[in-house]
Amino acid sequence: MNARTYRIGQIVPSSNTTMETEIPAMLRAREALRPEVRFTFHSSRMRMHKVTREELEAMNREAVRCAAELADARVDVMSTACLVAIMAMGLGYHRQVEHELTEIARMNHSLAPVMTSAGALVDGLKALGARRVSLMAPYMRPLTELVVRYIEHEGIKVIDSLSFEIPDNLEVGRRDPMQLVEDVRRLDTDGADVVVASACVQMPSLPAVQRIEDMLGIPTVSTAVCTARSMLDHLGLEAVVPGAGALLAAR
């Protein structure tokens, strides 16, 4: 029997190099477990170099064009792939973006569900029943504080956060993901229900997620892991990926 193929669409910052590696890595790993489903990957890019509020706001304005481009490819699910750009625009803003980009998709004859990585992180934490979390992020401290406030507005307490203060997005993408295994030792996780290894779509973390979870005995996610989970949920597929932490573990 031929495998069914789903087209995965992402709207990514032009300097992002991680979501187009970690999302395919997870879904390829899923294919090994569930070979009856295959995936192809398609992106449209928004210009952004430095992770500053001004560049994030300018980048957000390009999302409409990107959604129309992905609609032309008839993707099966469409996701924005920049967490802080959404969270910097105001509390709960991911819902507004999802609504606006859904309208653009429909205007361009696409029926794909539209999601955001920001909303996916919130939904992933709630799926794990998280009430208290600790997180790590590459941003300058003021942007990390915006992320913390955004998550807390969704009813989840952030008990501690680490900011690595890397303004250059390309430099963020070059960071060794296994460094997070050492970084997390500086993070207060006492009483945390979930650890967020990367509250950022650009900071690589996938190889470290399961390692941190096993080391701490606390469910561990990343924005990319939560995005993969939300994509699979929107497609009506079993959300299982080996070695990617509790959120994508086989039920």
C-alpha positions as CSV (number, residue, x, y, z in Angstrom):
1,M,0.0,0.0,0.0
2,N,1.3,3.4,-0.9
3,A,2.1,5.8,2.0
4,R,0.0,8.9,2.3
5,T,2.1,12.1,2.0
6,Y,1.4,15.3,3.9
7,R,2.9,18.7,3.0
8,I,4.3,20.6,6.0
9,G,4.4,24.4,5.5
10,Q,6.4,26.8,7.7
11,I,6.8,30.6,7.7
12,V,10.3,31.1,8.9
13,P,12.6,34.1,9.6
14,S,15.1,34.4,6.8
15,S,18.0,33.8,9.2
16,N,16.4,30.7,10.8
17,T,18.3,27.5,10.1
18,T,16.8,25.3,12.9
19,M,13.1,24.7,12.2
20,E,13.9,23.4,8.8
21,T,16.2,20.8,10.4
22,E,14.5,19.9,13.6
23,I,10.9,19.6,12.4
24,P,12.0,17.3,9.5
25,A,14.2,15.3,11.8
26,M,11.3,14.6,14.1
27,L,8.9,13.7,11.4
28,R,11.4,11.5,9.6
29,A,11.9,9.7,12.9
30,R,8.2,9.2,13.0
31,E,8.2,7.8,9.5
32,A,10.4,5.0,10.8
33,L,7.8,4.1,13.3
34,R,4.7,4.7,11.2
35,P,5.8,4.2,7.5
36,E,2.2,4.5,6.2
37,V,2.6,8.3,6.5
38,R,5.3,10.4,4.8
39,F,6.0,14.1,4.9
40,T,7.5,16.8,2.6
41,F,8.6,20.2,3.8
42,H,8.0,23.6,2.3
43,S,8.9,27.1,3.6
44,S,8.4,30.8,2.9
45,R,10.8,33.3,4.5
46,M,10.5,36.7,6.3
47,R,13.6,39.0,6.5
48,M,15.2,39.1,9.9
49,H,18.8,39.3,11.1
50,K,18.9,40.7,14.7
51,V,16.4,39.6,17.3
52,T,15.2,43.1,18.3
53,R,11.7,44.3,18.7
54,E,12.0,46.6,15.7
55,E,13.1,43.8,13.3
56,L,10.5,41.4,14.8
57,E,7.7,43.9,14.1
58,A,8.9,44.4,10.5
59,M,9.2,40.7,10.0
60,N,5.7,40.1,11.2
61,R,4.3,42.3,8.4
62,E,5.7,39.8,5.8
63,A,3.7,36.9,7.2
64,V,0.7,37.7,4.9
65,R,2.8,37.2,1.8
66,C,4.3,34.0,3.2
67,A,0.9,32.5,4.0
68,A,-0.3,33.2,0.4
69,E,2.9,31.6,-1.0
70,L,2.4,28.4,1.1
71,A,-1.3,28.4,0.2
72,D,-0.2,28.1,-3.5
73,A,1.8,25.0,-2.6
74,R,-1.4,23.4,-1.1
75,V,0.3,22.5,2.2
76,D,-1.7,20.3,4.6
77,V,-0.7,22.4,7.7
78,M,0.8,25.9,7.9
79,S,2.8,27.2,10.9
80,T,4.6,30.4,11.7
81,A,8.1,29.5,13.0
82,C,9.1,32.5,15.2
83,L,8.0,32.4,18.8
84,V,9.3,35.7,20.1
85,A,8.0,37.7,17.1
86,I,4.5,36.7,18.1
87,M,4.9,37.0,21.8
88,A,6.5,40.5,21.5
89,M,3.3,41.8,19.9
90,G,1.1,41.4,23.0
91,L,-0.5,38.9,25.3
92,G,-2.5,36.2,23.5
93,Y,-1.4,37.6,20.1
94,H,-1.0,34.1,18.6
95,R,-4.7,33.7,18.4
96,Q,-5.1,36.9,16.3
97,V,-2.3,35.9,14.0
98,E,-3.8,32.4,13.5
99,H,-7.1,34.0,12.6
100,E,-5.6,36.5,10.2
101,L,-3.4,34.0,8.4
102,T,-6.3,31.5,8.1
103,E,-8.2,34.2,6.3
104,I,-5.3,34.7,3.9
105,A,-5.0,31.0,3.3
106,R,-8.7,30.7,2.5
107,M,-8.6,33.7,0.2
108,N,-5.9,31.8,-1.7
109,H,-7.9,28.5,-1.9
110,S,-6.1,26.7,0.9
111,L,-8.0,24.7,3.5
112,A,-4.9,24.0,5.6
113,P,-5.2,24.6,9.4
114,V,-2.9,27.5,10.4
115,M,-1.0,27.5,13.7
116,T,1.9,29.3,15.3
117,S,4.9,28.0,17.2
118,A,4.0,30.4,20.0
119,G,0.6,28.9,20.4
120,A,2.1,25.4,20.0
121,L,4.4,26.0,23.0
122,V,1.4,27.1,25.2
123,D,-0.7,24.1,24.0
124,G,2.2,21.7,24.5
125,L,2.7,22.8,28.1
126,K,-1.0,22.5,28.8
127,A,-1.1,19.1,27.2
128,L,1.4,18.0,29.8
129,G,-0.6,19.5,32.6
130,A,2.1,22.1,33.4
131,R,1.3,24.6,36.0
132,R,4.9,25.6,36.8
133,V,7.8,25.6,34.3
134,S,11.4,26.6,34.0
135,L,12.8,27.7,30.6
136,M,16.0,28.6,28.7
137,A,16.1,31.1,25.9
138,P,18.9,32.7,23.8
139,Y,17.3,36.2,23.8
140,M,18.4,39.4,25.5
141,R,16.8,39.6,29.0
142,P,14.0,42.0,28.1
143,L,12.8,39.7,25.3
144,T,13.0,36.7,27.6
145,E,10.9,38.6,30.1
146,L,8.2,39.2,27.4
147,V,8.1,35.4,26.8
148,V,7.8,34.8,30.5
149,R,4.9,37.2,30.8
150,Y,3.2,35.7,27.8
151,I,3.4,32.2,29.2
152,E,2.2,33.4,32.6
153,H,-0.8,35.2,31.0
154,E,-1.8,31.7,29.7
155,G,-2.0,30.5,33.3
156,I,1.4,28.8,33.6
157,K,3.9,30.1,36.2
158,V,7.5,30.4,35.1
159,I,9.6,29.7,38.2
160,D,13.0,30.4,36.6
161,S,14.4,31.4,33.3
162,L,17.9,31.7,31.7
163,S,18.7,34.2,29.0
164,F,21.9,33.6,27.0
165,E,21.7,37.1,25.5
166,I,22.7,36.4,21.9
167,P,21.2,39.1,19.6
168,D,22.5,37.7,16.3
169,N,20.0,35.1,15.0
170,L,22.6,33.2,13.0
171,E,24.8,32.9,16.0
172,V,21.9,31.4,18.0
173,G,21.5,28.8,15.3
174,R,25.1,27.8,15.5
175,R,24.9,27.1,19.3
176,D,25.8,23.5,20.3
177,P,22.5,21.9,21.4
178,M,24.2,19.7,23.9
179,Q,25.5,22.7,25.7
180,L,21.9,22.9,27.1
181,V,22.6,19.7,29.2
182,E,25.2,21.8,31.1
183,D,23.2,25.0,31.0
184,V,20.2,23.4,32.7
185,R,22.2,22.8,35.8
186,R,22.1,26.5,36.4
187,L,18.3,26.6,36.0
188,D,16.1,26.3,39.1
189,T,13.8,23.4,38.3
190,D,12.7,22.6,41.9
191,G,8.9,22.2,41.7
192,A,8.8,22.5,37.9
193,D,6.3,20.3,36.1
194,V,8.0,20.8,32.7
195,V,11.4,22.2,31.6
196,V,11.5,24.1,28.3
197,A,14.9,23.4,26.9
198,S,14.5,26.1,24.2
199,A,11.8,28.8,24.3
200,C,13.0,29.7,20.8
201,V,12.6,28.2,17.3
202,Q,16.2,29.0,16.4
203,M,18.2,27.7,19.3
204,P,18.9,24.1,18.5
205,S,17.9,21.7,21.3
206,L,16.5,18.4,19.8
207,P,19.5,16.2,20.7
208,A,19.3,17.5,24.3
209,V,15.6,17.2,25.1
210,Q,15.5,13.5,25.9
211,R,18.9,13.8,27.7
212,I,17.7,16.6,30.0
213,E,14.4,14.8,30.6
214,D,16.2,11.6,31.6
215,M,18.7,13.5,33.7
216,L,16.2,15.6,35.7
217,G,13.3,13.2,35.7
218,I,11.1,16.1,34.6
219,P,9.2,16.2,31.2
220,T,11.2,18.4,28.9
221,V,10.1,20.1,25.7
222,S,11.3,22.7,23.2
223,T,9.4,25.1,20.9
224,A,10.2,22.8,18.0
225,V,9.0,19.7,19.9
226,C,5.7,21.5,20.7
227,T,5.4,22.7,17.1
228,A,5.8,19.1,15.8
229,R,3.2,17.9,18.3
230,S,0.7,20.6,17.2
231,M,1.3,19.8,13.5
232,L,0.5,16.2,14.0
233,D,-2.6,17.0,16.1
234,H,-3.8,19.3,13.3
235,L,-3.3,16.6,10.8
236,G,-5.2,14.1,12.9
237,L,-2.1,11.9,13.2
238,E,-0.8,10.1,16.3
239,A,1.7,12.4,18.0
240,V,4.6,10.0,18.5
241,V,8.3,10.7,17.8
242,P,11.0,8.6,19.4
243,G,13.6,10.3,21.6
244,A,11.9,13.7,21.7
245,G,10.6,13.7,25.2
246,A,7.3,13.1,27.0
247,L,5.1,15.2,24.8
248,L,5.9,13.0,21.8
249,A,6.2,9.7,23.6
250,A,4.1,6.8,22.5
251,R,0.9,6.6,24.5
